[in-house]
Amino acid sequence: MDEFKKRFSQNFAHMERQMGRMMRNMSFPHMYPFQAGTNWYPAADVYETDESILVYVDVAGIDRDKMTVTAEQTSVIIAGERLISSDEKICRIHQLEIEHGFFERTLPLPVPVDVNATTSSCENGFLIISMPKQKLKGQTKVDIG
């Protein structure tokens, strides 16, 4: 790829991210941030290895006790709450980009997983969920129609 096309592609991707953030920030629930209900969700990446599915969720600033992970055979549900800073000394807000409040996010999985062997941990602001792929057992005779 020549330098112009590469730079154009990078600039376009940056603009797309900025527009997405701007549209999310202009959405109606953001106008009234103290409403009950889900109005945000943390970013997530889903990876596949030969043996498992790995899910990384950006949970910076969220207490482990305020999160739940529910593994299903074909999806994983992450729910929790990021609380607003309760510093009494704050008298004015100049910029507010970090999302707060309750969230629930369901991520579909590309293959069935073994829910009983699912594990999770928090490292460097990420919730890491490891789900071994479900192993098919035995053989099945298929009738030819």
N, C-alpha and C positions, 0 to 999 in steps of 0.2 A: 504494500500500500504506500502510495507516495505521501510526502510530508503534509501536503495540503489536505488530502482526504483524511489522514490520521488526525490532524489538528481539528478539522471540521467535525469529525465524529466525536472527539473528546469534548469539544465545546457544546455540541448538541446534547450529549449525555449529561453534562453539567447543567445545562439549561433545563432539561427535562426533570432532573432532581429538584432544582430550585422551584420550578412551576408546581411540581407535586407538593412540595412543602408549603408553598404559598396557598394553594387551593385547600389543603388540609387545614391550614391556619384560618382561612376565611370561612370555613364551614360553619353552619348555624350552631352546632353544639359548642364550638369554641367561643362563641359570643357570650354564652352563659355557662362558664366552666364548672359551676357548682350544681348543675343539674344531676339528678340521679340517672344512672344508666351508663351503658358502655359507649364511649365516644372516642376511644383511642385504643391502639394495641401496639405492643413492642415489635420492633423489626425481628425477623427470624430468617435463618438459612437452614435448608435441609440438604444433607449430603448422603450419598449412598456408597458403601464400601462392599467388598465381596461378601462380608458376613453380617453387616448391620446397616441400620439407618441412624444417622446422627442429626440431631436438631440443636442448633445454637440460637438462643433467644437473648436479645439485649435487655437485661434486667437491672441496669445500673440504678442504684438508689432505691431498690425495692427489697424490703426485708424478706428473708426466706420464710418467715412465719406468715407472711401475707400472700403467699403463692401456693397454688395447687397444680399438680400435673396429673392428668387422667389419660392413661394409655389405652387405646382401643386397637383392635386388630388392623384397621385401615386408616386411623387418624390419631392425633394426640391433641388434647385440649389443655391449654395453659391459661390459668386465671390468676388474678392477683390485684394488688392495689399499691400504687405509688402515692404516698402521702405528701401533701404540700408542706414545705418548711414552716415550722411554727415559731420562727425567730421573732420575738416581741419587738425587737429594735427596728424592724423594717417599717418604713413610713411611706415609701414610694417604690413602684416597680418601673424600671426603665426598659426592660426586655424580658419577655416570657416565652421561651421556646420549649422547655422541657414539659412533656405531657404528664399530667397528674390524674389521679382518680382510679376507679375500678376499670379493669379490662378483662376480656375473655377472648381467646383466639383459638380457633380450631384449624389445625393444619392437616390436610389430607396427606397420606403417605403413599409412595409409589408402589409399594409391595406390602403384603401382610406381614405383621411382626409378632413376635412372641411376647405378649403383654406381661407374662409372669417373670420374664427375665429382664425387663426394662429397668434401667438405673438412671439416676440424674445427680448432678452436682453443680455447684456454683463456683466459677473461677473467673477472676478479673472482670466482674460485671456481666458475665454471660451465664445463663442457665444452659447446661449441656445435658441433653437427654440422649441416651444410647439405647437403641432397641434392636436386639438381634432379629434377623429375618426369620420368619417362620419356615421351618424345614418341613418339606412334604414327606409324609410317611407312607411306606408300603407301595403297593402297586394296585392299579385299577384296570380291570378288563373292560375294554370299550367295544360295544357291539357295532358292527358295520351295518348301516341301514341301507 
